[in-house]
Amino acid sequence: MGHKKKTSLKATLQSQQTRLKNKEKAAHAAEAAELKTKHKGKGKAPALRPTIPFTPTDKILLIGEGNFSFAHALIIDPPSSLEHLSPSNITATSYDSEEECYDKYPDARGKVDALRERGAEVLFGVDGTRFEKCNALKGRQFDRVVFNFPHAGKGITDQDRNILSNQMLILGFLRSVVGCLAEGIIPTPNLSRKPKRPVDDDDDEDTVDALSPSTAQGTRGTVLITLRNVPPYTNWQVHFADVPRLAKTPPKPVSLGTPPNPNYKLLRSFVFHRKMWKGYEHRMTKGERAHGRGTTGEGGEDRTWEFCLKD
């Protein structure tokens, strides 16, 4: 009986992956057809400005920074709208110890030195699923908590276990980060054009501006998760439509006595433009690899989802 249950579970997971891939192909085909129709018109629609999801007054917590290149870009050479963002408002963290970080990412030391010289806070040994264990973060709240390209990095070859491992990472992060989010009213995306669908929909159109400038005054902190539409992320079933589902309708706890997973509201999603963050380089969880930079596969779209806690 046990063997049959295992086979049934695997078949169910594979079937779900197939359905997701087919849905994704259909969505891409529909998008391509829509773009083709638009291009037949007399003029081209104006290009949207990339979304910068921060304001100069935000207190920002960065999780799983790897070689700290995103923090470095945010502080040392930010987009023009963030020129007055104070480095003291930034806390950049790494899961690794400081020694492990420099061993895995040789270029990280120089970036960390530059961040500290500017007045940013850099913390090592921070588990994004166990914030309560980090004394430096206890009692503190942030306007933005950012987790770019989360990956469990366990090197599990079994696909089903690998999917589960990364799903648990996302859920653990969403559960633990609650205490780090500023309290207040639900923020409102400041859109320069009317979206085709409600902002709580899974397939949001790109937005243009950051949240309302009042975000730092009396509004809830938000969580930003960025993933890429290429393997390994597409194999987790936690990409595009599934990240919002994990946040908005998380599974119930398995063990008795475990508090329920928090429910989040999807505020928006938008394309993550790496070129906006000068010097940013995506690095794999295991660090530099021989004969390569340790980056994931090329191609695909980087997309960020922004959430806040529901009432």
LUMTI-9008 format. One line per field, with one value per residue (C-alpha): residue number from 0; x negated, y, z; chain; residue in three letters. Coordinates in nm, 2 decimals. Layout:
BEGIN
num	[NUM ...]
px	[X ...]
py	[Y ...]
pz	[Z ...]
cadena	[A ...]
residuo	[ala ...]
//
This chain:
BEGIN
num	[0 1 2 3 4 5 6 7 8 9 10 11 12 13 14 15 16 17 18 19 20 21 22 23 24 25 26 27 28 29 30 31 32 33 34 35 36 37 38 39 40 41 42 43 44 45 46 47 48 49 50 51 52 53 54 55 56 57 58 59 60 61 62 63 64 65 66 67 68 69 70 71 72 73 74 75 76 77 78 79 80 81 82 83 84 85 86 87 88 89 90 91 92 93 94 95 96 97 98 99 100 101 102 103 104 105 106 107 108 109 110 111 112 113 114 115 116 117 118 119 120 121 122 123 124 125 126 127 128 129 130 131 132 133 134 135 136 137 138 139 140 141 142 143 144 145 146 147 148 149 150 151 152 153 154 155 156 157 158 159 160 161 162 163 164 165 166 167 168 169 170 171 172 173 174 175 176 177 178 179 180 181 182 183 184 185 186 187 188 189 190 191 192 193 194 195 196 197 198 199 200 201 202 203 204 205 206 207 208 209 210 211 212 213 214 215 216 217 218 219 220 221 222 223 224 225 226 227 228 229 230 231 232 233 234 235 236 237 238 239 240 241 242 243 244 245 246 247 248 249 250 251 252 253 254 255 256 257 258 259 260 261 262 263 264 265 266 267 268 269 270 271 272 273 274 275 276 277 278 279 280 281 282 283 284 285 286 287 288 289 290 291 292 293 294 295 296 297 298 299 300 301 302 303 304 305 306 307 308 309 310]
px	[0.00 -0.28 -0.44 -0.11 -0.06 -0.41 -0.35 -0.02 -0.17 -0.45 -0.20 0.01 -0.28 -0.39 -0.04 -0.02 -0.35 -0.22 0.09 -0.11 -0.34 -0.05 0.12 -0.21 -0.25 0.11 0.05 -0.26 -0.09 0.20 -0.04 -0.24 0.09 0.19 -0.14 -0.12 0.23 0.11 -0.19 0.05 0.18 0.05 -0.17 -0.36 -0.24 -0.49 -0.72 -0.66 -0.92 -1.06 -0.91 -1.13 -0.94 -1.12 -1.10 -1.39 -1.23 -1.18 -1.35 -1.45 -1.56 -1.73 -1.73 -1.97 -2.20 -2.47 -2.75 -2.57 -2.56 -2.20 -2.26 -2.57 -2.36 -2.09 -2.33 -2.64 -2.48 -2.10 -1.84 -1.79 -1.46 -1.66 -1.96 -1.85 -1.79 -2.00 -2.23 -2.14 -1.79 -1.93 -1.99 -2.15 -2.17 -2.33 -2.24 -2.61 -2.86 -3.09 -3.37 -3.15 -3.02 -3.36 -3.47 -3.16 -3.16 -3.52 -3.39 -3.16 -3.42 -3.48 -3.11 -3.05 -3.33 -3.18 -2.83 -2.97 -3.17 -2.85 -2.67 -2.46 -2.40 -2.53 -2.44 -2.56 -2.40 -2.05 -1.80 -1.51 -1.27 -1.38 -1.39 -1.30 -1.65 -1.83 -1.89 -1.98 -1.64 -1.42 -1.16 -1.25 -1.00 -1.06 -0.87 -1.01 -1.15 -1.31 -1.40 -1.55 -1.56 -1.52 -1.66 -1.70 -2.04 -2.02 -2.13 -1.84 -1.84 -1.49 -1.25 -0.96 -1.17 -1.34 -1.00 -0.89 -1.21 -1.18 -0.81 -0.88 -1.15 -0.89 -0.63 -0.88 -0.99 -0.63 -0.55 -0.86 -0.87 -0.54 -0.71 -0.95 -0.67 -0.57 -0.21 0.06 0.32 0.29 0.08 0.22 0.02 -0.03 0.06 0.02 0.26 0.57 0.49 0.68 0.74 0.77 0.44 0.52 0.52 0.24 0.13 0.10 -0.01 -0.33 -0.30 -0.49 -0.55 -0.64 -0.37 -0.22 -0.48 -0.28 -0.40 -0.65 -0.39 -0.13 -0.11 -0.19 -0.53 -0.54 -0.72 -0.88 -0.98 -1.15 -1.18 -1.28 -1.09 -1.36 -1.47 -1.51 -1.23 -0.98 -1.02 -0.92 -0.56 -0.62 -0.66 -0.42 -0.07 -0.19 -0.38 -0.06 0.13 -0.13 -0.10 0.27 0.40 0.12 0.16 0.28 0.01 -0.05 -0.12 0.11 0.04 -0.14 0.00 0.17 -0.02 0.05 0.25 0.12 0.27 0.11 0.06 -0.10 -0.36 -0.61 -0.91 -1.24 -1.48 -1.83 -1.98 -1.82 -2.05 -2.40 -2.65 -2.38 -2.48 -2.26 -2.47 -2.38 -2.32 -2.63 -2.85 -3.11 -3.14 -3.45 -3.45 -3.15 -3.01 -2.76 -2.46 -2.13 -2.03 -2.00 -1.66 -1.32 -1.16 -1.25 -0.93 -0.87 -0.55 -0.47 -0.25 -0.12 0.06 0.44 0.67]
py	[0.00 0.24 0.20 0.27 0.59 0.71 0.64 0.81 1.12 1.14 1.10 1.38 1.61 1.53 1.58 1.92 2.02 1.93 2.13 2.43 2.41 2.39 2.68 2.88 2.80 2.91 3.23 3.31 3.23 3.47 3.74 3.70 3.72 4.04 4.20 4.12 4.27 4.59 4.63 4.64 4.97 5.31 5.39 5.20 5.22 5.41 5.18 5.14 5.26 4.98 4.96 5.07 4.93 5.15 5.51 5.72 5.69 5.31 5.09 4.79 4.44 4.23 3.85 3.59 3.84 3.60 3.82 4.14 4.28 4.39 4.58 4.73 4.85 4.98 5.19 5.27 5.34 5.34 5.46 5.83 5.81 5.66 5.90 6.02 5.68 5.67 5.37 5.35 5.25 4.93 4.60 4.34 3.98 3.65 3.30 3.21 3.31 3.59 3.34 3.11 3.39 3.52 3.16 3.10 3.45 3.59 3.93 3.97 4.11 4.43 4.49 4.43 4.67 4.94 4.89 4.92 5.23 5.40 5.32 5.02 4.73 4.39 4.07 3.72 3.38 3.50 3.23 3.37 3.11 3.18 3.56 3.51 3.35 3.67 3.90 4.19 4.19 4.13 4.41 4.58 4.65 4.73 4.89 4.64 4.29 4.16 3.80 3.78 3.44 3.23 2.88 2.61 2.50 2.15 1.98 1.73 1.52 1.37 1.62 1.57 1.63 1.93 2.08 2.03 2.17 2.50 2.53 2.49 2.76 3.01 2.92 2.93 3.28 3.41 3.27 3.40 3.75 3.86 4.01 4.21 4.40 4.75 4.77 5.00 5.03 4.83 5.03 5.12 5.08 5.42 5.32 5.56 5.37 5.16 4.78 4.54 4.32 4.38 4.41 4.10 3.89 3.63 3.77 4.14 4.38 4.56 4.87 5.18 5.35 5.26 5.24 5.56 5.79 5.76 5.40 5.50 5.68 5.44 5.17 4.80 4.67 4.46 4.14 4.12 3.78 3.76 3.44 3.35 3.17 2.91 2.59 2.53 2.77 2.63 2.29 2.39 2.48 2.80 3.03 3.29 3.17 2.96 3.22 3.42 3.10 3.00 3.35 3.40 3.05 2.87 2.50 2.42 2.31 1.94 1.90 1.98 2.29 2.46 2.81 2.86 3.01 3.38 3.50 3.77 4.00 4.04 4.41 4.37 4.19 4.34 4.25 4.27 4.46 4.37 4.65 4.90 4.77 4.85 4.57 4.33 3.97 3.67 3.40 3.04 2.94 2.71 2.99 3.01 2.70 2.58 2.70 2.93 3.22 3.01 3.17 3.00 2.93 3.21 3.34 3.36 3.65 3.78 3.87 4.02 3.97 4.22 4.12 4.26 4.08 4.06 4.20]
pz	[0.00 0.09 -0.25 -0.43 -0.23 -0.32 -0.69 -0.68 -0.52 -0.78 -1.06 -0.91 -0.89 -1.25 -1.37 -1.20 -1.35 -1.70 -1.65 -1.53 -1.83 -2.07 -1.91 -1.93 -2.30 -2.37 -2.18 -2.38 -2.70 -2.61 -2.51 -2.84 -3.04 -2.84 -2.91 -3.28 -3.30 -3.12 -3.36 -3.66 -3.53 -3.65 -3.35 -3.08 -2.72 -2.50 -2.31 -1.94 -1.70 -1.49 -1.14 -0.85 -0.55 -0.29 -0.17 -0.02 0.33 0.33 0.59 0.39 0.50 0.23 0.28 0.13 -0.02 -0.15 -0.27 -0.16 -0.52 -0.49 -0.16 -0.32 -0.62 -0.40 -0.19 -0.40 -0.74 -0.71 -0.96 -0.96 -0.76 -0.47 -0.46 -0.12 0.03 0.35 0.37 0.74 0.64 0.47 0.65 0.43 0.55 0.45 0.55 0.56 0.83 0.72 0.66 0.46 0.26 0.15 0.07 -0.15 -0.31 -0.33 -0.45 -0.15 0.09 -0.11 -0.14 0.23 0.32 0.09 0.25 0.60 0.51 0.38 0.71 0.60 0.84 0.73 0.92 0.87 0.98 0.93 0.85 0.65 0.80 1.16 1.21 1.58 1.63 1.51 1.81 1.59 1.43 1.74 1.79 1.46 1.18 0.81 0.53 0.27 0.32 0.00 -0.09 -0.44 -0.60 -0.29 -0.32 -0.05 -0.21 -0.07 -0.39 -0.37 -0.69 -0.63 -0.80 -0.57 -0.26 -0.42 -0.50 -0.14 0.00 -0.19 -0.12 0.25 0.22 0.07 0.33 0.62 0.51 0.48 0.82 1.00 0.84 1.00 1.30 1.08 0.89 0.98 1.10 0.95 0.67 0.35 0.10 -0.24 -0.56 -0.73 -1.09 -1.38 -1.59 -1.52 -1.49 -1.71 -1.40 -1.03 -0.85 -0.65 -0.96 -1.02 -1.36 -1.29 -1.56 -1.50 -1.28 -1.33 -0.99 -0.64 -0.38 -0.26 -0.10 0.22 0.26 0.52 0.73 0.88 0.61 0.63 0.55 0.23 0.12 -0.22 -0.37 -0.70 -0.91 -1.26 -1.53 -1.59 -1.42 -1.13 -1.04 -1.30 -1.15 -0.80 -0.88 -0.69 -0.99 -1.15 -1.05 -0.75 -0.55 -0.50 -0.41 -0.15 0.00 -0.02 0.05 0.24 0.33 0.69 0.94 0.94 1.32 1.60 1.80 1.51 1.45 1.11 0.82 0.77 0.47 0.25 0.00 -0.34 -0.41 -0.75 -0.96 -1.21 -1.42 -1.23 -1.45 -1.35 -1.56 -1.31 -1.04 -1.16 -1.08 -0.96 -1.03 -0.95 -0.77 -0.70 -0.33 -0.34 -0.45 -0.74 -0.95 -1.14 -1.51 -1.45 -1.26 -1.06 -1.23 -1.32 -1.68 -1.93 -2.07 -1.91 -1.72 -1.37 -1.19 -0.85 -0.64 -0.36 -0.07 0.26 0.54 0.51 0.77]
cadena	[A A A A A A A A A A A A A A A A A A A A A A A A A A A A A A A A A A A A A A A A A A A A A A A A A A A A A A A A A A A A A A A A A A A A A A A A A A A A A A A A A A A A A A A A A A A A A A A A A A A A A A A A A A A A A A A A A A A A A A A A A A A A A A A A A A A A A A A A A A A A A A A A A A A A A A A A A A A A A A A A A A A A A A A A A A A A A A A A A A A A A A A A A A A A A A A A A A A A A A A A A A A A A A A A A A A A A A A A A A A A A A A A A A A A A A A A A A A A A A A A A A A A A A A A A A A A A A A A A A A A A A A A A A A A A A A A A A A A A A A A A A A A A A A A A A A A A A A A A A A A A A A A A A A A A A A]
residuo	[met gly his lys lys lys thr ser leu lys ala thr leu gln ser gln gln thr arg leu lys asn lys glu lys ala ala his ala ala glu ala ala glu leu lys thr lys his lys gly lys gly lys ala pro ala leu arg pro thr ile pro phe thr pro thr asp lys ile leu leu ile gly glu gly asn phe ser phe ala his ala leu ile ile asp pro pro ser ser leu glu his leu ser pro ser asn ile thr ala thr ser tyr asp ser glu glu glu cys tyr asp lys tyr pro asp ala arg gly lys val asp ala leu arg glu arg gly ala glu val leu phe gly val asp gly thr arg phe glu lys cys asn ala leu lys gly arg gln phe asp arg val val phe asn phe pro his ala gly lys gly ile thr asp gln asp arg asn ile leu ser asn gln met leu ile leu gly phe leu arg ser val val gly cys leu ala glu gly ile ile pro thr pro asn leu ser arg lys pro lys arg pro val asp asp asp asp asp glu asp thr val asp ala leu ser pro ser thr ala gln gly thr arg gly thr val leu ile thr leu arg asn val pro pro tyr thr asn trp gln val his phe ala asp val pro arg leu ala lys thr pro pro lys pro val ser leu gly thr pro pro asn pro asn tyr lys leu leu arg ser phe val phe his arg lys met trp lys gly tyr glu his arg met thr lys gly glu arg ala his gly arg gly thr thr gly glu gly gly glu asp arg thr trp glu phe cys leu lys asp]
//
